[in-house]
Amino acid sequence: MRQYHRLRRSVTFLLWILWALAGAHPAIAQNIQTGPFRLNLGFITGADFRDNANLSENHPKADVLLTVGPTLSGGVFLPFAGGEEFTLTLAATYSHSMTGVQGDNFGAPLTAALVLPIYVAEWSVVLSDTFTYQNDPLGTTFAANQAQVDQYVNTASASATRQLGKFSATFAAQRTDDFYPSDPSLEQVDHVFSFTPAYFFREGFSVFIRNAYGINDLSDPTLRDSTGYSVDLGLNGQITKSLNGTVSLGWSHLDLAATKTNGVQSIDGVDAAVSLSYTHPLRPNTTHTLSFFHSPGITVGLENSSIQETTGFNYTLARRLNRYMTLAPSVGWTHLKSLSGSTEIADVIIVGISLQRQFTKKLTGSLAYQYQTRNSNLSGQSYDVNEVTVNMNYTF
């Protein structure tokens, strides 16, 4: 009990520091401008408090994570790319647990995007690569099978688009490598190839048909590799003056991972995705964002299950209180149902609210609260978590 109150005092002190900085005066941010480089060097520090850091149904333990690390963002202007920019963001952070309930965490998300229009053949080519490290069980939403697992993910993609009047055609390929140092049997490589023709009703608004084929190479020698395809019809772009986003509906066929001795497990079903953002002209400081998803088969999320059906939605309202402060409440729900192996059915509900504050041109901060509950029909797989996060980001 004394430990719990000590954690509460630590969080209260950090929150007091955050609000005390609210009276700071604006300053001019400094950028690194050397040759083609346009970069911002910064530093981030923060704290994360959870009352159930071990995601336990019966014996929750509280913990505080302290996070520090440098940040680097900006781009490199490439004169041969027609004024386009190679963008780069990097944050190398280290999180230390005050009690040891959670393991110390090194995070190194790296994002790069390169846009190279090829004017000779009238094709627009986009190359990108992202690299992330994750070992936060709460961040995986479902905490499947293990309380904590180190995971490195690298995703490389390339696409080529050509505009032909009101028509366009896009070819794309993506490769995702999942690495698990503590459990190599979980490692896998995903390949997705797609062809998407589209027709533009007007500039910025189109109807499209996405045809995709995927291959999932698994490291586990006892499992078959998975393959599948999908065909989706959708709308994309500025639907109205106030509404923009993507709506799609289609059909998926999946031959999912099964043991080599038991044959292939197949599943067919409807898949759907909605991602919309709405801003009313009379209330431009308030933005509503809604996403909905349904998939007939995924391979993570439930205990001892390789084929699962998932359905859910997320809603966020972003309200700009003034030129320096934004308030964003949110709610999300995910329903998971096992279609093979176990008989687990689970619902995950996440409710949160965040406040972002621009203290100066160099200093920004955020305060967020999130409540997450997981309800499962299996014993020991349900939990509730309250989480408070404070972050400060300074740009030199």
C-alpha positions in Angstrom: 0.0 0.0 0.0 2.9 2.4 0.8 4.3 1.7 -2.7 1.0 2.5 -4.3 0.8 5.9 -2.5 4.4 6.7 -3.5 3.6 6.1 -7.1 0.6 8.4 -6.8 2.7 11.1 -5.4 5.2 10.8 -8.2 2.5 11.2 -10.8 1.0 14.2 -9.0 4.3 15.9 -8.9 4.8 15.4 -12.7 1.4 16.7 -13.4 2.1 19.8 -11.3 5.2 20.5 -13.3 3.3 20.2 -16.6 0.6 22.8 -15.6 3.2 25.1 -14.0 4.8 25.4 -17.5 1.6 26.7 -19.0 2.6 30.3 -18.2 5.7 30.2 -20.3 6.1 32.8 -23.1 6.5 31.9 -26.8 10.0 31.7 -28.3 11.4 31.2 -31.8 12.1 27.6 -32.7 15.5 26.9 -34.3 16.0 24.5 -37.2 19.1 22.8 -38.6 19.6 24.1 -42.1 22.7 22.8 -43.7 22.7 22.3 -47.5 19.7 20.1 -48.4 19.0 19.2 -44.7 16.1 20.8 -42.9 16.0 19.2 -39.4 14.6 19.8 -36.0 16.6 18.4 -33.0 14.6 17.9 -29.8 14.2 16.0 -26.5 11.2 14.2 -25.1 10.6 13.3 -21.4 7.5 11.9 -19.7 5.9 9.5 -17.3 3.3 6.8 -17.6 1.3 5.5 -14.6 -0.8 2.3 -14.7 -2.8 0.7 -11.9 -2.6 -2.7 -13.6 0.7 -2.9 -15.3 0.8 -6.7 -15.3 -2.6 -7.0 -17.0 -3.8 -9.3 -14.3 -7.5 -10.3 -13.7 -7.0 -11.0 -10.0 -3.7 -9.5 -8.7 -3.1 -6.1 -10.5 0.1 -4.3 -9.7 0.7 -0.5 -10.2 3.8 0.9 -11.9 5.3 4.1 -13.2 7.4 4.3 -16.4 9.8 7.2 -16.8 10.8 8.0 -20.4 13.6 10.1 -21.8 15.3 10.4 -25.2 16.3 12.6 -28.2 14.1 13.3 -31.2 15.0 14.3 -34.8 12.5 15.3 -37.5 12.5 17.1 -40.8 13.6 16.3 -44.3 16.2 16.4 -47.0 15.3 18.3 -50.2 16.3 16.5 -53.3 16.7 18.8 -56.3 16.4 15.9 -58.8 13.0 15.0 -57.4 11.2 18.0 -58.7 11.1 19.8 -55.4 10.0 16.7 -53.4 11.4 16.0 -50.0 12.8 12.9 -48.3 11.1 13.1 -44.8 12.6 11.6 -41.7 11.4 11.3 -38.1 13.4 9.5 -35.3 12.8 9.2 -31.6 15.2 7.0 -29.6 13.6 6.7 -26.1 14.3 4.7 -23.0 11.6 3.9 -20.4 12.5 2.7 -16.9 10.1 1.0 -14.6 10.1 2.4 -11.0 8.9 -0.9 -9.6 10.0 -3.5 -12.1 6.5 -4.7 -12.8 7.1 -3.8 -16.4 10.3 -4.4 -18.2 12.5 -1.5 -19.1 11.7 -0.5 -22.7 13.9 0.9 -25.5 11.9 2.4 -28.3 13.2 3.4 -31.7 10.5 4.2 -34.1 12.0 5.3 -37.5 9.9 6.6 -40.3 11.1 7.6 -43.8 9.2 8.5 -46.9 10.5 9.3 -50.4 8.4 10.7 -53.2 9.9 10.5 -56.6 7.7 11.6 -59.6 9.0 10.1 -62.8 7.9 12.7 -65.4 9.2 10.9 -68.5 6.7 8.0 -68.3 4.1 10.1 -66.3 4.3 7.7 -63.3 4.4 8.9 -59.7 6.5 6.6 -57.5 6.3 6.5 -53.7 8.9 4.5 -51.7 8.7 4.2 -47.9 10.1 2.3 -45.0 9.2 2.2 -41.3 10.9 0.5 -38.4 9.4 0.1 -34.9 10.2 -1.7 -31.6 7.5 -2.7 -29.3 7.3 -4.6 -26.0 4.4 -2.9 -24.3 1.6 -5.5 -23.7 -1.0 -2.7 -23.4 0.0 -1.3 -26.7 -0.9 -4.5 -28.4 -4.5 -4.0 -27.2 -5.2 -7.8 -26.8 -2.1 -9.1 -24.9 -2.4 -12.4 -26.7 -0.7 -15.5 -25.1 2.2 -13.5 -23.5 2.2 -10.7 -21.0 5.2 -9.1 -22.7 7.2 -9.9 -25.8 9.9 -7.9 -27.7 8.9 -7.2 -31.3 10.7 -5.5 -34.1 8.7 -4.7 -37.2 10.1 -3.4 -40.5 7.7 -2.4 -43.3 8.9 -1.5 -46.8 6.6 -0.5 -49.5 6.6 0.9 -53.1 3.8 2.1 -55.3 3.5 3.5 -58.8 0.5 5.5 -60.0 -0.4 6.9 -63.4 -3.2 9.4 -64.2 -5.1 9.0 -67.4 -7.6 11.7 -67.5 -10.3 10.8 -65.0 -8.8 7.3 -64.6 -5.8 6.2 -62.7 -4.0 3.0 -62.1 -1.9 2.1 -59.0 0.5 -0.9 -58.6 1.8 -1.5 -55.1 3.9 -3.9 -53.2 4.6 -4.2 -49.4 6.9 -6.4 -47.3 6.6 -6.6 -43.5 9.2 -8.4 -41.4 8.3 -9.3 -37.8 11.2 -10.2 -35.5 10.7 -11.7 -32.0 14.2 -12.1 -30.3 12.7 -13.9 -27.3 10.6 -16.4 -29.4 11.9 -16.8 -33.0 9.1 -19.3 -33.7 6.7 -16.3 -33.9 8.7 -14.6 -36.6 7.0 -14.1 -40.0 7.3 -12.2 -43.3 4.2 -10.8 -45.0 4.1 -9.8 -48.7 1.1 -7.9 -50.2 0.7 -7.1 -53.9 -2.2 -5.0 -55.2 -3.6 -3.4 -58.3 -6.1 -0.5 -57.9 -7.8 1.2 -60.8 -9.8 4.3 -59.9 -12.2 6.7 -61.6 -12.3 10.4 -60.5 -15.8 12.0 -60.4 -14.0 15.3 -59.6 -10.6 16.4 -58.4 -9.9 14.7 -55.1 -12.8 12.3 -55.1 -12.8 8.9 -56.7 -14.3 5.4 -56.7 -11.8 2.5 -56.7 -11.5 -1.3 -56.9 -8.6 -2.7 -54.9 -7.4 -6.2 -55.8 -4.8 -7.6 -53.4 -2.9 -10.9 -53.0 -0.9 -11.7 -49.8 1.6 -14.3 -48.8 2.5 -15.0 -45.1 5.8 -16.8 -44.6 6.0 -18.4 -41.1 9.2 -19.4 -39.3 7.5 -22.2 -37.3 8.3 -25.4 -39.2 5.2 -27.1 -38.0 2.8 -24.6 -39.7 1.9 -24.0 -43.3 2.5 -20.6 -44.9 -0.7 -18.5 -45.3 -2.0 -17.0 -48.5 -5.1 -15.0 -49.4 -6.7 -12.5 -51.7 -9.3 -9.7 -51.4 -11.4 -7.5 -53.7 -12.7 -4.2 -52.3 -14.9 -1.5 -53.9 -14.7 1.9 -52.2 -14.9 5.7 -52.3 -11.9 7.9 -51.4 -11.3 11.6 -51.0 -13.3 14.8 -50.4 -16.8 13.3 -50.3 -18.4 16.6 -49.4 -17.1 20.0 -48.3 -17.1 18.9 -44.7 -16.5 15.1 -45.0 -13.4 13.3 -46.3 -12.0 9.8 -46.0 -12.3 6.3 -47.3 -15.2 3.8 -47.3 -14.7 0.3 -48.7 -16.5 -3.0 -48.8 -15.3 -6.3 -50.2 -14.7 -10.0 -50.0 -11.7 -11.9 -48.6 -10.5 -15.5 -49.0 -7.8 -16.7 -46.6 -5.9 -20.0 -46.4 -4.5 -19.5 -42.9 -1.7 -21.1 -41.0 -2.4 -24.7 -40.0 -0.3 -27.7 -39.1 1.2 -29.5 -42.1 -0.4 -32.7 -41.0 -3.9 -31.4 -40.7 -4.2 -29.6 -44.0 -5.2 -26.0 -44.8 -7.8 -24.0 -42.9 -9.7 -21.7 -45.2 -12.1 -18.9 -44.5 -14.2 -16.6 -46.7 -16.1 -13.6 -45.6 -17.0 -9.9 -46.0 -14.4 -7.3 -45.1 -15.2 -3.6 -44.5 -13.3 -0.5 -43.6 -14.5 3.1 -43.0 -12.2 6.0 -42.1 -13.9 9.4 -42.1 -13.1 12.9 -40.9 -15.8 15.6 -40.5 -15.5 19.3 -39.8 -18.6 21.6 -39.9 -18.0 25.0 -41.7 -19.6 26.8 -38.8 -17.5 25.0 -36.2 -14.0 24.7 -37.8 -12.3 24.2 -34.5 -14.0 20.8 -33.9 -13.1 17.7 -36.0 -14.9 14.4 -35.7 -12.9 11.2 -36.8 -14.6 7.8 -37.1 -13.1 4.5 -38.2 -14.9 1.1 -38.6 -13.3 -2.2 -39.5 -14.4 -5.8 -40.0 -12.2 -8.7 -41.0 -13.1 -12.4 -41.3 -9.7 -13.7 -40.3 -6.6 -12.5 -38.4 -3.8 -14.4 -36.7 -3.3 -12.6 -33.3 -5.4 -11.5 -30.5 -6.9 -14.5 -28.7 -5.5 -17.3 -26.6 -4.6 -20.5 -28.6 -6.4 -19.4 -31.8 -5.0 -19.0 -35.3 -8.2 -17.9 -37.1 -10.3 -15.0 -35.6 -13.0 -12.7 -36.7 -12.6 -9.1 -35.6 -15.0 -6.1 -35.7 -14.7 -2.7 -34.1 -14.8 1.1 -34.3 -12.9 4.1 -33.1 -14.2 7.6 -32.6 -12.2 10.8 -31.7 -13.4 14.3 -31.3 -10.7 16.9 -31.5 -11.6 20.3 -30.1 -9.3 23.3 -30.4 -9.9 25.3 -27.3 -7.6 28.1 -28.4 -4.5 28.6 -30.6 -2.3 26.8 -28.0 -4.5 24.0 -26.6 -6.4 21.0 -28.1 -8.8 18.6 -26.2 -9.4 15.2 -27.7 -11.8 12.6 -26.1 -12.0 9.2 -27.8 -13.8 5.8 -27.5 -13.1 2.5 -29.2 -14.5 -1.0 -29.2 -13.1 -4.3 -30.7 -14.9 -7.6 -30.7 -12.9 -10.8 -31.2 -14.3 -14.2 -31.9 -12.2 -17.4 -32.3 -12.9 -19.5 -35.4 -10.3 -22.2 -34.7 -8.6 -23.7 -31.8 -9.9 -22.1 -28.6 -13.5 -21.0 -28.0 -12.6 -17.6 -26.7 -14.8 -14.5 -27.4 -13.5 -11.2 -26.2 -14.5 -7.5 -26.2 -12.0 -4.7 -25.7 -13.3 -1.2 -24.8 -11.0 1.8 -24.7 -12.1 5.3 -23.4 -9.7 8.1 -23.2 -9.1 11.9 -23.2 -6.0 13.9 -24.0 -5.0 17.5 -23.7 -2.2 19.0 -25.8 -0.6 22.3 -25.0 1.8 24.5 -27.1 3.6 26.3 -24.3 6.2 28.0 -26.5 7.4 27.6 -30.1 10.0 25.2 -28.7 8.0 23.4 -25.9 4.9 21.3 -26.2 3.3 19.0 -23.7 0.5 16.5 -23.4 -1.6 15.0 -20.7 -3.7 11.9 -21.4 -6.0 9.5 -19.5 -7.1 6.1 -20.8 -9.3 3.4 -19.4 -9.1 0.0 -21.1 -11.2 -3.1 -20.2 -10.9 -6.6 -21.7 -13.8 -9.0 -21.2 -13.3 -12.6 -22.1 -15.3 -15.8 -21.7 -12.1 -17.6 -20.6 -10.9 -17.5 -17.0 -7.9 -15.3 -16.4 -8.1 -13.4 -19.7 -10.1 -10.3 -18.5 -8.6 -7.2 -17.0 -9.2 -3.4 -16.4 -6.4 -0.8 -16.7 -6.4 2.9 -15.8 -3.5 4.8 -17.4 -2.2 8.4 -17.0 0.5 9.7 -19.4 2.5 13.0 -19.3 4.9 14.0 -22.0 7.0 17.1 -22.7 8.8 17.7 -26.0 11.4 20.4 -26.4 12.9 21.5 -29.8 16.3 23.1 -29.7 
